[in-house]
Amino acid sequence: MATISGQRSLVGLASLTSANGAARNGATLQLGTVAPGSLLVDITFTLVTALVVGTAAFQVSDDGVTFRPLATLNNAAFVNTTAAVTTSLVVPIPDPSAFRFFRVVLTLSGATTAAGDLSVATYKWRKPGYAQI
């Protein structure tokens, strides 16, 4: 399927593991390129270690340096209690257009993480001036 002109995406965080409890800050997205109300974050946690928890948080900034939490309707957390699991979720982001920058923060915590415990995020949005289809 071809990408409709005006639809954009950017890898927010490449697929990697992280030390237990270490927050991984995502790429900074300039919100001037995002049509209000169109920003989504596509998150996937691949958890192979029992009792590992994957958590997503969202942040906004006026200067691209100092970030503050952005409250969403869904605190995206995934828990692996027994066996290997891959879980994906697309999170709609409340309109952050009052700010200039956005990023996702992914954290793996709980049990000690292994090389196979992975997290990845992709930003998806529509450019200003393009109709929603």
N, C-alpha and C positions, 0 to 999 in steps of 0.2 A: 504494500500500500504506500503510495506517495505521501510525503509530508505536505500538508496544506500550507501555503505561503502564510507567514505570520505566526506559525507555531514554532516554538523554540525549546531547546533543552540544553542543559549543561550538567556535567558530572559535578555534583556537590561534594561527594567523597568517594574516592576510588575504593574498590573492594580490598579491605585489609583487616587484620586482626589488631587488637590493642591490648595493652596490659590491663589487668583487672582494675576497673574504676577510672581508667584514664579517658578523659573526654577528647574526642577527635573533632576539631573545628573544621567545618566545611569551607568550600570556596565562597568568597564574597560575591554576591550577585548585586549589580547596580539596578535599583528598582525603577530607574527612569526608562528602562527598556521593557518594562512589564506593564501590560494593561491591567488597570485596577480590577481586582477580583478574579484574576486568571491564574494565579500562582498555585502550583501543587508541588508536593515533594513525594517522590516515589522511593520508598525505603524498603530494603530487604536485609533481614538478619538471617544468616545461616549459622545455627548453633549446634555444635556437636558435643559439647560438654554439658552434663547434667547440672541443673541449677544455675546456669548462666542467664542473666537478664540483659536484654538489649533495650536501651532507652533512647528516644529521640527528643531533642529540645530545639526550639527555634529562637533566633535572636535577630534584633534589628539595631541599626546604628545610624547616626547622622553624619559621622565622619569616617566610617570604615575602619576605625581603630577601637573605639569603646563601644562594645555591644551590650545590649540589655535583653532580658528574656521577653519573648512575645508569647502571651497566653493564647492557647488554642482550645477548641472545644474538646479535643482528644489528646490526652497525654499519652503519646504512642509508646507503649512498653510491651515487650514480648518476653515471655518466660519459658524457658526450656526446663522441664522438670525431670524427664526420664530418658528420652532418646533423641537422636539427631532430628532436627526439624529446620525447614526453611520457611520463613514467613515473610510475606510482602504486604505492604499497606500503602495506599496513596492517601496522603493527608492534604486536604484543602487548607490553605493558609488564609486567615482573616486578612482583609485588605491592609497591607502594611505601607501603603503609598505615602503616608505622612512622614516616612523615613526615607533615607537615600540608599541604604544597604540592608541586605538580608543574608543570613547563613543558617545552616543546620548544624547541630552538634549531636554526634552519636557516641554512646557510651556502652561498653560491655562490662558487667559487674556481677557480683555474686561469687560463684566458685572461680578458681583460678582459670583463666582463659587458655585455650590451646590454639595451635596454628590454624585449625579448621574453623574456629569461631570467627565469623566474618560479618562485617556490616558495610553497606553501600547505600548511597543516596544520589538521586538525580532530580534536579529542578526542572519543572516543565511549566511553560507559560505561553501566553499569546502576546504578540507585540501590540503596542497602542495603535489604534486606527484600523485594526482587523476585526471583523465581525465574528462573534462566537458561532461556531457551526455545530 
